[in-house]
């Protein structure tokens, strides 16, 4: 009898070798194309670009069979498989729409896998189970996004999607009646990063930082400080009627410290200037 460990290792080797053979088969098939045959290629390897590629391929599959492609969702879900051995990305699009389009999920997945396998940048597209599709990217394709970042330098990520749009961004709101905790610090970083992203797309961003220095809670806090300074016991929470007679009139809006940072060109503001 073959030991269990040996059988598992044998199965793993068979799986790895079968994937290598599949990849070689795709490469050989591409080499047989005529020179004038245009080979589709994924422009950049990101989940968003891969989702667009899967959707476009699905449209071609359905259109070639005279089926309605309106059943396809506007955005295709692309996920990382839990088991890395299953591939780089996976999608269950065939299970979602095949029956609506009039096909069996497995047949739709097979056709979609064939279409995707013909794309440069996709090393393999394998169907698993009733219609799951596992995608494995070509090694050179995975380095394209890095090359794009290096080529663009500081201009990478810049655009004009929000050119001229005025955006009022409010973030952080440290509570002066309690200790500063990690939550306030985290949202300062998140707000600053979001402001940078919006500015990078041409948005005219105004960053606002709130000081919570007004209101009934602050009034109670001040009274407790005065009592502590006089050596008196802290006053109990006042009733609404008592609060209305002892509290100063509230302003129409909370105090704000504004740091206006309209950015259309040039270097983006630093983290210190954005959150000051």
Buried (B, 14 or more C-beta within 10 A) or exposed (E): EEEEEEEEEEEEEEEEEEBEEBBEEBEEEBEEEEEEEEEBEBEEBBEEBBBBBBBBBBBBBBEEEEBEBEBBEEEBEBEEBEEEEBBBBBBBBBBBBBBEBEBEBBBBBBBBBEBBBBBEBBBBBBBEEEBBBBBBBBEEBEEBBEEBEEEEEEEEEEEEEBEEEEBEBEBBBBBEEEEEEEEBEEBBEEBBEBBBBBBBBBBBBBBBBBEBEBEBEBBBBBBBEEEEEEEEEEEEEBEEEEEEEEBEEEEEEEEEEEBEBEBEEEEBBEEEEBBE
